[in-house]
Amino acid sequence: MTITFRTETFRDDFTFRNSPAGIRRFPFPFHEDGYMYSVNIEPHRPGAPGSVFEHGFDVDEHYVAEMADRALVLAEDPLRCQALPHMDLASWDYLELVMTTKARDYPELFTLETDGDRWHWTNRPLGIDDRFTFGVTSTLPCPPLEYIGRQTQGDHCLLDQRDNNLWMDAGMVTTQADWSLDFDIGMNFFEWHAPVPLAHEMGVFQRAIKFLTSIPQGQPSRRLNWTLTVNPRLDTSPENYPKWGPDKLTVTPDTIGEKMHLRVELQTFWRLPRSNALVFPIRCYLLRFDDLVTIPKWARRMHRVIRDLPPELVTYKGMSRYHPMLVEWLAAHDDGAPTSPGIFPD
């Protein structure tokens, strides 16, 4: 697949757009006409050609623009990338995983040459051509997690596994949906998920931790998560709430189609070989509602899901203020027909 990188912004004038092909490959998260928290984890096997699941790390038309936005976030707040001292080996593990996977899956964009510990990495879209010694941080322009994180879409959490639990002990997080790495770093799996309603009572996280701590090397898994975002803003962190919180006041029946975006996270889980850490990449995709409703199947299902959300999830997803008008707007795009299974267009 030939990728044409788009020139766009995720702040200020918000010029972000999906191409027609980008709309159809969007990972719509609802398999049925309803939604409730579940573990919903499946093997991260190669998917259909052109889909977001085709390769281990998806590279799409927004790659260059997203990396430019990440650089802006890190310049404003360097604490968006942190690693506790014992996570150095895991950081190198992750750098190797990303480089080898991307060089294999996108040889026209990335090249990795190795001679023992002497590595040569080329990233053509970003104009990077670096030689370094694997495992020696001083031979890179910045620490390994930051170096590869500045070249990989989505956020990246490195989870140390101990005491039958997972601990968020390193990460680069600049595209998150209202949570803070600086607050969560050093927390365990149950602590950083504490704000999520209903799932604890249902035992979702108890089942999830049993599964995640048993993921073997070479058998990654994935799941989809979702929320809504006003304007195509990648950085909706608590630290920057004064910038994006007021956006909710701009939602009206006349602006929903342009301003409201379905925000989907493709979350993957990989066991790292040297450190035994679990890496948790969180890739964010955005789709404005005007584009979403061009796919009749998605228009029907989105209406039914939002209409029937439990009140606790309406509040947790941050849509209490505009939920009624959102349901009404979506209802106008629901033709009442049955909806076929699956997440991609028919």
Buried (B, 14 or more C-beta within 10 A) or exposed (E): EEBEBBEBBBBEEBEBBBBEBBBBBBBBBBBEBEBEBEBBBEEBEEBEEEBBBBBBBBBBBBBBBBBBBBEBBBEEBEEBBBBBEEBBBBBBBBBBBBBBBBBEBBEEBBBBEBEEEEBEBBBEBBEBEEEBEBBEBEBBEEBBBBBBBBBBBBBBBBBBBEEEBBBBBBBBBBBBBBBBBBEBBBBBBEEBBEEBBEBBEEEBBEEBBEEBBEBEEEEBBBBBBBBBBBBBBBBBBEBBEEEBBEBBEEBEEEBBBEBBBBBBBBBBBBBBEEBBBBBBBBBBBBBBBBBBBBBBBBBBBBBBBBBEBEEEBBEBBBBEEBBEEBBEBBBEBBEEEEBEEEBBBE
